[in-house]
Amino acid sequence: MKKVKVLIFDSDPQIGSGEKLHQLLRTNSQDCFDLRHEMITEAEMPTAARKLSSILSIVSPDVAFLVFGSKPIIGELFKVFRQLRVSQPVVAVINTGEPKHVAEALYHGANDFLVPPFRPIDVLPRLWRWVHRTQTEDAGIHRLKKQLGLDHIVGESAVLLSEIKKIPAIACSPATVLIAGETGTGKEVCARVIHYLSPRVSQPFIAVNCGAIPSELMENELFGHAPGAFTSATTSTVGLIREADGGTLFLDEIDSLPPVAQVKLLRFLQEKEFRPLGSRKACKADVRVIAACNVNLEQAVAAGKFRKDLYYRLNIVTLTLPPLRERQGDIPLLSRYFVAKFTTEVGRPGKKLTPAAMQKLALYEWPGNVRELENAIESSVILSENVSIDGNEIILPQSAAATGEDSFQALKAIAIADFERKYIRERLLASEGNISKAARAAKKDRRAFFQLMRKHHLKAGDRPSAK
């Protein structure tokens, strides 16, 4: 078996962490590693680029560890790595263990970090994870993402890439697709990519949010109507299925589909035909359906809120997009990407996030996922008057959650209260202030729904705030 080349580049030999890491790997290597431990002091930093370039040309490591002492010189050393265009995974070893130093390392480009004391159970799985990625990851993964139009889906976490890699095979198949994932994880983006990679690329892609259309209008929206179908129907209307003929129909929040529409959609998926409202004639359409939901459809089926047979028809091929809190290592990548994107859009290039800002972003749990992160970065880019965007310029709904000072229970209570407040307000808005209708949409008893309104000091006529 080919040995894995590991470079330990130690910026503070006196601390001894580099030597301890070297010893741990040597003891547990079973002759798997080709180890090299190099040292550089703060006084040698002016020649660091020359020394590191020489080492890299000889070693060409699979993984590099950068060891920082009690007075980290993180920015300077990572600047050297960027100048040398080091492509290998870099794991920062932070002796201080301080969150601000960890955040600074991630900000400057570290792929991962370690904090002493070192244990084999912590170090070895992390090392093999990065070795596996460099040696077995599809060599064209980034090129593939660009070809697929996925270059703007930023992320390197295994849980994300494992799903993204399925897309080409899914696109070539005519099967119905169900995309699961929380709000803001990129479900519509993936649906569009599936369409653009499929043989249907020259035909329409029609997207509809089932939760945004009143239940009494959903059947008409999907299937259309014939003249005379109801009082004001003087002409026929083509539904979304007919508009998508030959192409793809994306049904977001499919769990919001009312029962009657569920029955008609099931028939369409089975027979490829449908009947517009008020029409005696069945129509045919060649449409691929991609559905998406941000709830557990299996639980909805068990609760009798969604048809089991329709669920099986939709759930032929599944993509599950992970929430941002399960791919926190991607937050620095996403943050830098959005800063670059929005500074270009507003004509203020050169802005960047400070380590304090990056720390604040990394510690927040992002209930709104990537979309919430994008909005926070856009707001900060627009409002910040400085080249460097600091932590106090990152506006988050729950600033306390980003400080790391409150307890888990306290932050959990804040997050739940925030979710309840937003959810109740949105349901009231969708029902135009009709509490009974909002309660039905929320699948709650009217009295319980009203108690939640009182709890959060909401009234039927409330509108979402602008922020």
N, C-alpha and C positions, 0 to 999 in steps of 0.2 A: 504494500500500500504506500502510495506517495505521501511523504511527510508534509504536515501542515506547517507553513512558515509563519512564525509569530515574532513580531518586533516589539520590544518593550523600550520605549524612548522615555528616559527618566530625567525630569527637569530639576529634581531635588534629591540627589543620592543620599544626603545626610539623614533624611527621614527614614529611609530603608524600605519603603513600600514597594519600590520597583524590584528590589532583591527578594522580598517576600513573595511577590507575585511570580517571579522567575522560579523560585524554589518550589512553589505550589504546582506550577505547570510541569516542572521537571519531575517531581515526585509522582504526579498522577498521569504522566504522559503515556506510559506503556510504549515508549519509543514512537509515539505518533507525531510529536512536535519537533520542528527544527527551530530552536529558540535562539534569539539574539537580544541581549540586554545592553543597550547603549545609554550613556549618560551625558547630560549637558547641564551646566550651571547657568545661573542668571547672567553671570559675567561673560559667558560664551555666546549669548544670544545673537550678537552681531554676526557671528559666523555660523549660526544654526542652519541657515539654508544650505550652505556649502556642505556642511557635515551630513545633514539629513539626506541631501541629494545623493551623496556618495554612498551612504548606507542603503538607500532604496534601490539604487542601481545594482547593488551587489545582492541584496536579500530578496527584493520584490516580494514582500510579505503578503500572506492571505488576510491577515488581520494585524492592526497596529494598536498598541496600548500607549497612551500618553499619560505619564504619571506626573501629577502636580503636587507640590509640597504645601507647607503651611501658608506660604505667600504665593499664590498661584500667578503664573505669567501666562494665563490661558490665551488671551487675545493675541499676544505676540507670537506664541508658538503655532496657533492655528493659522495665523497669517502666513507663516512659512509653509504650512501644509497646502494652503490655497495657492500660493505662488508656484509650488511644485506640482500642482494639479494631481494630488494624491487621490486615486480612485478607490483604494481599498477601504473597508470599514474601519473607522477609528473609534476606539472605546476610551473615554476619558476616565482616569483614576483620580478621584478627588479626595485627598487626605483629610481636608477639613470637614467634609460632609455637609457643608453649609448649602442651603437651597440656592442662595444667590450665585455660588460658584458652579453648582450643577447647571443652573439656568444659563449662566454665561457660556459654559462649555457647549451646551446644546445650541445656543444662539450662534456660536461661531462654527458649528458644523459637525459636532460629535454625533456619531450614530447611536451611542449608548454610553452608559457610565457605570462605574463601580465605586463603592465606598468601603474602606477597610472597617473591620477586619475581614480578611478574605477566607472564604470557605469553599472547598471544592464544589459543593452543591449549588453555590451561587455563581462561581466563575466558569466552570466547565460547560454547563448547558448554554450559557450566554455566548461563550466562545464558539462552540460547535454550531450554534444557530447562525452566526455570521459566516463561519467557514462554509456551512452548507449553502448559504445564499450565494456566496461568491463563486462556489465551484459548480453548483447544480442549477442555479436560477437560469431560466431561458436567457441566452445571451442577448436576445433582441427585445427584452421586456420593455425597455423605454422606447425603443424604436417602434415596437408593436403598439404601444399606447399612443404614440404620435400618429401612426398610420390609421388607427381606429378612431381618431378624434378624441382620444382619452388623455392627451397630454395635459389637459387642464384638470384631470382628476389626479391631484397631487397626493402622493403617498407611497411609502415603501414597506408598510407593515405587511407581514405575511397573511394576516387575516383578510386584508383588503385585496392583495394581489391574487390570492387563491380564488376569489370570486371573479375578479376582472378577467382572469385567464380563461374562464368558461365562455366568455362572450362570443368569440369567433365561431365555436362549435354550435352555440345556441342560435346564432344568426343564420347559419346555413340550414337549420332545421325549420320546418313549417309549424312546429308545435307551439301550443299556447304557453305563455310564460307568466309566472307569478314572481314579482319582485317584492321581497319583504325588507323592511327596514324602518327605522324611526324617521320622523319628519326631518328633512334637511340633510339626509345622507346621500342624495344624488340618484334617486330612483328614476326620475324622468330622463336624466342625462343618459343613464344606462339603457333605458328603453329606446331613446333616439339612436344610440350607437348600434343597438341590435338591428334596428330598421335600416340604418345606412349601410350596414355590412351585409344585409340580406339581399336576395334577388329582387326584392320589392323596392329597392332604393329609388327608382324613378317614379314611384307612385306616392300618393299622399301619406303623411304621418299626421294623424289627428289625435290630439290629446284633450282629455276632458277630466275634470275633477268632479267625481260623483258627489262629494260632500258639499260642493258649492251650488248644486242645482236642487231646487225644491223637489221633494219626492213626487209631488203630483205632476211635475213637468218632465221628470226623467224619461218616462216611456216615450213621450213625444220627441224629446231631444235625441234619443238613440235611434228610434225607428221611423220618425216622421209621421205625417198624417195625410189623409186624403181629403178632398173638398167635402165639407159638410160633416166632418168628424165631430165637430162641436160648434157652438153657436157662431163664433167669430171666424171659423175656418172656411173662408170663401175660396181659397186656393190650396193646392197641395204644398207640403213642405218636405224637403228631402232631409232625412235624419242623418246623424253622424256616421252610421254604418254605411249608408249609401255613399256618403262623401268619401269614406275611406276605402271604397271598393278598389281592389287590386293592391292596396297598401296595408298600413298598420293602424289599429285603433288602440290607443293607450288609455286605460281606465284607471285613474288614480283614486285612492280611497274607495276601493271596490266594496269594502264592508258597508259603505253608506247607501249602496244600491237598495231601493225598496223592494219588497217581496214580489210584486207583480213584474217589475223589470227583471228581477232575478230569473223568474220563470221563462220570460221571453228570451233573455240572453242565453240561458241554458239550451233552449230549442235551437237558437241560431248556431251555437257552437256545435250542436249535434248534427243539424241538417243543412247548415249554411243557407238557411232561408228564414225570412221574417215577414210579418204582416204589419204594414203601417196602420195607425189608428184609423178606424172608419173604412178600411179597405177590405174587400173580399178576396183580393188577389194576393197570393204569396209572392214575395220578391226574393231573388237570390243575390248574394254578394260574396265575393272572394276577399275576405278580410282576415288578417292575422291579429289576434287579440293578445295584448300584453296588459296584465293587471298588476296593480301595486296596492299595498296596504301598510299601514303603520301600527296595526294591531295584530294579535295572534288570531288568525282565522280559524284555527282548530278549536280554540276556546269559544269563538263566536258560533261555530257549528254546534258545539256541545251545549251552548246556552240557548240554542234554537233561534239565533239571530241571523244565521246565514245558512243557506241550503247546502246540505252535505253533497248532493250530486253535482251542484255547480262548483263547489270547492274542488272536487276531484277532477272536474273538467279543466279548471284553471291551473291546478297544481301538477301539471305534467312535467314542466321544467321549472326549477326554482333558483333564484339568485337571492342571497341574503346579504345585504349591505351592513357592515358593522357600524355601530355608533362611534362617535369620535372618542368617547372615553375609553373604548377598547383599542384604540390606535393612537394613544397619546404621543408616541414617538413621532407621529406625523405632524403634530401641532407646529413645531418650529418650521418645517418645510412648507406647510400650508400658509403660515403667517408671513413668511418671507415672500411666498408667491403672490399673496393678495396685496402686500405692500407694493411690490413691483408693478402689479396690475393697475392698482388705483392711482399710484403716483404718476404713471404714464397717462392714464385717462384724464387726470386733472391738470396735467402739465407741470407737475412739481417733482421731477425726478431727483433721486439721491437720498430720499428719506429712508430711514431704517429704524428698527426697534432696538431700544436699549435692553441690556440684560434684565433690568427690573421689569420692563414691559413684557419680555418673553417669559419671565418667571410668573407673572400674573396670569398670562394666557395659559401657561402649562399647568397651573394649579386649579384652574376653573374646570368644572365638569361638563360644560357645554350641552345643556339639555336640548338646545336647538341645533346641535351638531354643526356640520361644516357651514351651513347657511348662516347660522348665528355668528360663527367666527368671521365669516366673510363680511357680514354687516358691521361687526364691531371694528374690524380693520378699516373698512371704508369710511366709517364715521371718524375714526382717529386720524386717518390721512387727511380728510377734508378739514377737520377742526384744528389740528395741530399746526402751530406757527413755526415750529422748530424743525431742524433737519432730523434730529433724533426724537423719536416718539417715546416718551417716558411712561412709566407705569401709571402715573396719575392721569394720563391722557387716554388710557384705555377704559372706556365706559362699559361696565358690565351690569346686568340687571341686579346681581347680588354681589356687590364688591366684597362683602365679608367672606364669601366663598373662596375668593382668590388669595386671601391673606394666610390661610393655613393655620389661623390662630384659634378658630372656634372648633368645638367638638363635632364629631361625626353626626351625632344625633341632632345637634342644633342646626347644622347645615342641611341635613336631610329634611328637617321640619320646614326650613325656609324654602327649599326647592319644592316641596309638596304644596305649600301654601301658594307659591308663585304659579305653579301649574294649575291649581284649582281656580285661582283668580282669572288667569288668562282663558282657561277653558270655558268657564261660566260666562265670561264677557263675550267670547266669540259665539257661543250658542245663542245668547240673547240678541246679538247683532244679526245673526243669520235668521232668527225668527222674528225680526223687527219688533222686539220687545215683548212678544207673546210668551209669557212664562210657561204656560201649559205646553205649547209647541216646543219650546226650548227643552223642557224636562223630558218630553217624549224622545226628542233627538238625542238627548244624553242618556236615554234608557234608565231614567231615575224617576222615583215617585215625585209628584209635584211639590209635596210638602218638604221632602228632603232637599230638593233643588232650591226651594225658597230659603231653607235654613242655610245653605251654602252661600246664597246671595247676601243674607244678613251677616254671615260670618265675615265676608270680605267687603261689606259696606257697598254692595252693588245695587243699582236700581235698574228697572226694566229699560229705561231710555239711555243707559250709559253707552258711551262709545269708547273704543280703545284710544289710549293716549298716543300722542304723536311720536313719542320716543321709541 
